Amino acid sequence: MSRPNNFLVAALSLTALLGLAACIPANPSAPPPTATDAPPVAPPGAPPGTCWHRNTSPAVIETVTDQVMVTPAQQDATGQITRPAVFRTVTRQEIVQPRRDTWVETPCPAELTPGFIASVQRALAVRGYYRGAPTGRMDRATRIGLRRYQKEAGLDSSTLSLATARQLGLVAIAR
C-alpha cells in the first residue's frame, strides 16, 4: 500500500474546512432566517405600513374534442356515396378563465399574535367554520375554516384578509 501524497491530504483538509465554514452562520447566536424576514411585498401604490398577500387563482382549462373532416364523401353521378367521408378526432385545451393574481390587504404579522389568532378561531367557530379549541396557532384547521368562510365572500384564500378580520369584528373599521 502506498503512502498518501502530502499535498493531496493538505488540499483535501483545506477543502473540508472551507466547506464547513460555509455552514456556520456569520453570527452563530442569531436565529436562522425565516420566511417572515423576507422583504414585505405589496402592490404598486400600496400605502406605507400596510401588509398585503398576493392571491393567485389558477387558470380554468377546458378540454375540447372535435371531429374534423379530412376528406369529404365521394358520390357517383346518381348521388350514391361511393366512399364515405374521413374524419379525424382533434383534442385541444382552451383557457376558459386565465390565471389571476389579486392583492388582498391583510393584518400585519405583528398583529397576528396567538391571542388574535385564538380570537379568529373563536369567531370562525361561532359561525360554524372552525371546530376544536382555540390554539392561537394558524394551523391547518384554522386555514381551512378561513378559506371556507372567505370563499362565500368571493375570496378563495386561506390567508386572513383585513376585510374578513373586520367582518369578524376583530379589527376596527377604518374611517
KANORVEN-V825563 format. One record per residue. N is the residue number from 1. SS is DSSP state (h for helix, s for strand, l for the rest). Layout:
N,SS + N,SS
//
This chain:
1,l + 2,l + 3,l + 4,l + 5,l + 6,h + 7,h + 8,h + 9,h + 10,h + 11,h + 12,h + 13,h + 14,h + 15,h + 16,h + 17,h + 18,h + 19,h + 20,h + 21,h + 22,h + 23,h + 24,l + 25,l + 26,l + 27,l + 28,l + 29,l + 30,l + 31,l + 32,l + 33,l + 34,l + 35,h + 36,h + 37,h + 38,l + 39,l + 40,l + 41,l + 42,l + 43,l + 44,l + 45,l + 46,l + 47,l + 48,l + 49,l + 50,l + 51,s + 52,s + 53,s + 54,s + 55,s + 56,s + 57,s + 58,l + 59,l + 60,s + 61,s + 62,s + 63,s + 64,s + 65,s + 66,s + 67,s + 68,s + 69,s + 70,s + 71,s + 72,l + 73,l + 74,s + 75,s + 76,l + 77,l + 78,l + 79,l + 80,l + 81,s + 82,s + 83,s + 84,l + 85,l + 86,s + 87,s + 88,s + 89,s + 90,s + 91,s + 92,s + 93,s + 94,s + 95,s + 96,s + 97,s + 98,l + 99,l + 100,s + 101,s + 102,s + 103,s + 104,s + 105,s + 106,s + 107,l + 108,l + 109,h + 110,h + 111,h + 112,l + 113,l + 114,h + 115,h + 116,h + 117,h + 118,h + 119,h + 120,h + 121,h + 122,h + 123,h + 124,h + 125,h + 126,h + 127,l + 128,l + 129,l + 130,l + 131,l + 132,l + 133,l + 134,l + 135,l + 136,l + 137,l + 138,l + 139,l + 140,h + 141,h + 142,h + 143,h + 144,h + 145,h + 146,h + 147,h + 148,h + 149,h + 150,h + 151,h + 152,l + 153,l + 154,l + 155,l + 156,l + 157,l + 158,l + 159,l + 160,l + 161,l + 162,h + 163,h + 164,h + 165,h + 166,h + 167,h + 168,l + 169,l + 170,l + 171,l + 172,l + 173,l + 174,l + 175,l
//
